[in-house]
């Protein structure tokens, strides 16, 4: 059994368990469970759309078999960051390893991502891999619209937990803590950051920031789905809407927290992304309760209003 990784920690927090082994029987190892229910693993996660709209990067867990009851087998050689054309074609392994939660630079030449509780950046089509953080637990990197800054969620042994901003060159004197929170996302204007604050139930808030020295000018708490576990809010490319995950389904609302509309009913993982033109949303169709290896926990696409849902990636045959 592999040791717990950063991906595992995020999934445990999100009530998503991935169990892998080199050879499994139906009753070995013991399947994960949530209460009296088995937990089925997600095959893919963290889709992110390229700025030119041509590609989607996502994490593939390398799962080769999912057993009735929740246990699974995996191939580490196929696990890592994958990339595909926006229509789901030409799927290929980009980088092997436990890399996930990638975000693109505005010019589409670089990505930032998580690995081993730290944040890295990599130039596409090269072997350039640069570590940006070196201590604590760091998650959810999100590049500013000009590509100069990275907002992320972190917790450090000294107690410095919350939302931070660092230059895209890495942690340094310009690092700034904005306060508590997680799942940061920049507004297209580069002056607002949206995130999630609190323990379950969580609130979605907007923070108004200025670049130097990244002072928080104002914070507004949005309604979201009151009393629910709200996560992963993301601004639409034109900055007029916010898509987010709430207690197992995806929703959209305006930037004041009103005019809520539910987009999915069958379940979804907490990661999602808008197409650059704002017309579509890529997401992971997922419910930990469903034994449906080929379809559950895979990357899907839908219109921004929730219509025309269709599958882009597929899990193993039952």
NORRA-V272419 format. One line per field, one symbol per residue. ss: DSSP state (~ for helix, > for strand, _ for the rest). phi: phi as a letter, one per 40 degrees, with the letter a starting at -180 (. if undefined). psi: psi as a letter, one per 40 degrees, with the letter a starting at -180 (. if undefined). A space follows every 50 residues. Layout:
ss->???
phi->???
psi->???
This chain:
ss->_____~~~~~~~~___________>__>____>>__>>_____>>>>>>_ ____>>>>>>__>>>>_____>>>_~~~_>>>>>>______>>>>>___> >>>>_____>>>>>>__>>>>>>_____>>>_____>>>>>>>_____>> >>>>>______>>>>>>__>_____>>>>__>>>>>_____>>>>>>___ __>>>>>>>______>>>>>>>_______>>>>>>_____>>>>>>__>> >>>>______>>_________>>>_____>>>>>>____________>>> >>>______>>_______
phi->.cccbcccccccdcfbbbbbacabbdbaccccabgcbcbccccbafcacc dcgcbbcacbcgcbabcdhhcababccbcicbbacccgcfcaccachcca fcbccdcgcbbbacafgbbbbaccgabcbbcbbbagbbafcaccdcgcbb cababbdcgcchcbbbccchcacccacchchafcaccdcgbbbbabbgcd cbbcbbbcbbcbbgcccabbcccfbcgbccafcaccdcgbbbcacafgbb bbacccgbfcbccbbchaccbaaccdcgcbbcabcaaccccadcbcgbcb bacccgcfcacbbbcccd
psi->hiihiddddddddefhhhhiidhiidehihiiihbeiihhihdiifihhi deedihiihheehehhiheeiiiihdeehahiiiieeeifhihdhhifii fiiiideediiiiihfeihiihhififhhhhdieiahhifhhiideedih iihihideegiahihiieeihaeeihheaiiifihiideeeihiahiiih iiihihhhiidhffihdihhhidagheighifihiideeeihiihhfeii iiiieeeifihhdieeiiieiiiiideedihhihhhheehggdddhfihi iiieeeifhihdiiaii.
